[in-house]
Structure formats: structure tokens, C-alpha cells
Amino acid sequence: MKNGVIRELFKNRTLLLMFLPVAVLLFLFNYLPLAGLVIAFKDFDFTKGIFGSDWMDPLFDNFDYLFSSDTAFRAVRNTILLNALFITVGLIFEVGFALLLNEVRNKYFKRVSQSLTFLPFFISWIVVGVFAYNLLDFESGAVNHFLTTIGLKPIDFYSEAGLWPIILTIAIRWKATGYGTIIYLAALTSVDNSYYEAASIDGATRWQQIRYISLPMLRPTIIILTLLAVGRIMNADFGMFYAMVGDASLLFPTTDVIDTFVYRSLRKSGDIGMASAAGFLQSMIAFVLVIASNYAARKIDKDSAIF
Amino acid sequence: MPAKRFSISQSIIVLVISLFSLSCLFPFIMVISGSLSTENDIINYGYTIWPKHVTFDSYRILLLGSNRIIDAYGISILVTVAGTILSVFVTSMGAYVMARRSFKYRNILSVYVIITMLFNGGLVPWYIICVHYLNLKDSLWALILPMLANAFNMFLIRNFMNSIPEEINESAKMDGAGEFKIFYRLIMPLSLPVLATVGLFVALSYWNDWFLGLMFVDKQELQPLQLLLRTLVSNVEFLKSSSNASAMQRISAQIPSESIKMALTVVTIGPIVFLYPFLQRYFVKGLMVGAVKG
């Protein structure tokens, strides 16, 4: 038996060798950090490394420290609330925009508008950050120039934390609506035209056709994409927050999320104990959520689950 | 009657879509306009759709004046080209092994890859592994290696290779070709459509990446373009948010001005906009393949 395994492996040694580069890369950049999660229970010392550092005494000290921090609590709350907001608004926009595009008769117009709305997806958040700055800057921003021209007071966006959930939502919708629409639009174009023909013979209006044919046809796609998004609700898009908000600490009450909090603790304040405890909790909750949402997605549609 | 109502709703739909489409284009135009404006116009009139006085000064300074920008451009191109070639080669080679039906243990390898899509160690251990154990701080490899192997892309390629008939392997084997030769000479050319898609995915993520630079590169001459842009933006912001405005005015002659920032943005997104027709086509294709089964 054991000999058989070795013989099989030896027979395929070229194949194994070909897999080796990827195997090593995944081991170094994915598996080692997984093992490195134990750092949350260690009194980390740079000279001793993750695995050589002493265990924390008491073991959960990093977590006690974390739970007593208001900033950490704020970061968790912001992550969940903002992601919930992004998912909801995103769903409405993407489905809505797909339905609108689907109604358009002119093929050329449809293609051009799809191209234009897909374009922002390809640029980095850094560039989006520059765009946002052009619009929102207190002195030279286009929005404030417009406000002063029509006789209103300019708004200092970069110190108004309350406005940022809205600003970030708009930024995501601007960047990702065209991209998110593609899958919904594909699902819509695959709907058999005879449904609509039969409905219109029966006297259904366009609106009724959307309500009773298009939307039900999109239902599985909507459910699955939403489930998978909910599975990632603990993970904030670090790139967006860092590029849009950056070090503007006045905005942190509404925009500091787990990922930016961990980054700051790690790179700025050097508070590795707290950062690793927060990261550990995030990884664990994310793991449970991913498994659960994937399980749910699998129940609804076998092909849509990741595994 | 119905015909008229229909055309009204059509025009409303067209109007809404047009407005949103234009809003997607608007910031791009504003940046180009800003890069061609004089500094005074930006200060007096803000960012506008059309420059009041057209000047190419910012581009001139960008090209001649600053080595840092040329360096950053070079780094970004190097990282993108090297990263894309290496990544496509390494992932497609791994995908080939996972797709090889005669290999009994290929599913174990697939599980090994899938696990990396599900479990995540998070930033802290990842960062310490890279810096402390792999010594990636301030090296060019830090900008390439961590993103090289991508599980999602591997499955994309594997699924495509699964559709290539196994007989090709067998007949090549009869002719005495080894596995690597079969992969390199037969399977890779046959998989060109999916490799092109993945190649564009990877190239785009390398070009747009600044996170690796932010984490690992402190040396200025190793900074990629996106990070340099970020540094310029945050510098200006930093100065703006600092309380003493008069000192800021004194310094502002030394720091890169607004229109240079815009010009750098244009140069950063230039290649993407230029390649956009290809990007769009292959992305939609890849998205569809990925949507079928990851």
C-alpha cells in the first residue's frame, strides 16, 4: 500500500516538480501566516520571531487589552455597519442598473454606456482618492466651487466624519457598479424572450414584466452574490479606506475599520499584541462566516459555491 | 397610446443611464484638464472640465525635472512585466498538474490550493513572515513574490485545461515527450485564451498595486508609481490639515504643485485607458468563466 503511493509519486515526479513553485509560494505567503496566527497568544519579540517568542502570561492578555479598547470596538462596529451599507446599496444599484440597461433598445447606446461605466473598475483606489480630492477639497474642490457659485457655504469634507459613510458608498458605486452589473445583465440576457412575449400578449406592462419575470429570474444570482458578500462582512477593503481616508484622523469615528486599525497598530504605533489579537478574531469570525455563507449558497445552487 | 408611454419611459431610462455613464467619465476629464491648467487657475477657479489656460508645464517638469517619477515608472513597468510573466507561467504550470487526469493525487493538490482561498492568517503574521523570515523589506521581490501565486487564477486556468482532450497528452507521450514539454509546447499554446485573460488580470493588479509597496518599501527609489502618487497626495493633504497656513505657503513652492499631481495621475492611468478595449473584452470573458465555477 505505502509502496504504491511512493511509486505513484515517483512515476509523476515531473508533475510534482512542476507544481512545486506554486506549492512553495502558497506555503510561504498563505500557510505560514496561518500558522503565524498563534502570535495573538505570544509576547512578540522581533529578535525571537513568531514561533520563538514566549507565550503570553496569562494567555489571553492581548485580548483583554483589545477588549478594553474603545477604538477596537469602534473599528468592529464600523466594519460591520459600513459593509452592510455597501452591500445593500450595491445590490440595489447593480440590479437596478442591469434592469435599466436591459430595457434599452439601442444596441450601440447600450455598448457605449457599458464601456463607460466599466472603466472606473480598472483604476486603483489611489487614483480614486485623487479624484475624490479634486471634488471634495475645501479650497479647490469642484463641489465647493459649485456651492459657493450658487451662494451656499463651502463644506470642509475632510473634517466632517458624518458625511463619509455616504461619500464612501458613492465612491464604491462609482467604481464598481459597471463591474457588478455584468453578471446580472448576463443572467437577464439569458432569459428566454418567449416569457416576455407571452406576458405582453396577456397585457402585462413593462413594469409588470420586470416585476414578475426579470426579478424572479435574477433571484438565485442575487441571493448567492449577497451571501458571498455577507461572508466577507468582517473584511474591509483596506485599499479603499487607506486611499480615501488615509491619515485624516478627524474622520476615524465613522471610517476606522478593523483592517485600518490593525494596519495602524502594526506599522504606526507598533502595538503588535493588540493588532494580532484583533487580526486573530477577524480571521476566526471570517472563517466561520465564509464556511456558513458558502454552505448556504451551496444549498441554493450547487454551482455557485466556492467549494 | 401605449406606444407613446413606452417612448417616454425609454427616454427616461436613456437619460438616467447617460447621466451615470457621464459621471463615470467626468473625473477622468477633470484630471486631464487639471494637468493642463496653470497653478493659478486651479487656485482661483478650482478643478474644471475645461482648462482656462492650456499649459504643458506640469508634464515638462514631470519628464525632465524629477528622477523620482521616472524611477517610479520604471519600477512599476518592471514589476508589472516580470510579475505577469512569472505569475502566468507558475500558475498555469500548477494548474496543468491539477488538470492532469492520469495523476491520481491531483485532487489533494486542488484542496491544498482551495484552502488558501478560504483561510486567511491576516495582516500581522503575514507581514512578520515576509519581513522577519523572508527578508523582503526594501527589495524588488517584495513587490512581486507575495502576489505571484493566485488560487482563483489557478482554478480559472485548470477549468479551461480540463476541456482540452486527454488524447493530446497521450499521443505526445507516445512520441516521447515529457510532461514539461507537453505543457510548454502543446497545452500552453492551446490555453492561450485563458492565459491572456489571466495575464491581463495579473498585469492590472500589479500595475495598480501599492499595498505591497506601502508594507515593505521604505526606500524612495524602489517606490512604484501608485505609491508615489499616494505620497504626493498625502503630503499635500498633510500640509493642508496642518494649522499654520503661512508656513505652508512658504513650503508650497518646494512641494509638487496641484497640476503636477494631476499630470502624474494621468500618466498613472494612461496605460490602463490605452489598453482599455482589450481589458474590457477579456475581463468580461474571464468573469463569465469564473462565474460558472471558481
Interface residues (C-beta under 8 A of the other chain):
Chain A: E8 L9 N12 T14 L15 L16 M18 F19 P21 V22 A23 L25 L26 L28 F29 N30 Y31 L32 P33 L34 A35 G36 L37 I39 F44 F46 G49 I50 F97 L100 L101 E103 V104 R105 N106 F109 V112 S113 S115 L116 T117 F118 L119 P120 F122 I123 S124 I126 V127 G129 V130 F131 Y133 N134 L135 D137 F138 E139 S140 G141 A142 N144 H145 Y158 W174 T177 G178 I182 I183 A186 R206 F238 G239 Y242 A243 G246 D247 A248 D259 V262 Y263 L266 R267 I272 A275 S276 G279 F280 Q282 S283 A286 F287 V290 I291 D303 I306 F307
Chain B: F6 S9 Q10 I13 V14 V16 I17 S18 F20 S21 L22 S23 C24 L25 P27 F28 M30 V31 G34 I42 I43 Y45 G46 Y47 T48 V90 T91 M93 G94 Y96 V97 M98 R100 F103 K104 Y105 L109 Y112 V113 I114 I115 T116 M117 L118 F119 N120 G121 G122 L123 V124 P125 W126 Y127 I128 I129 C130 H132 Y133 L134 L145 P146 L148 A149 A151 M154 G178 E179 F180 F183 L204 N208 D209 W210 F211 L214 M215 Q226 L227 L229 R230 V233 S234 E237 F238 K240 S241 E258 K261 M262 T265 T268 I269 I272 V273 Y276 L279 Q280 F283 V284 L287 M288 A291 V292 K293 G294
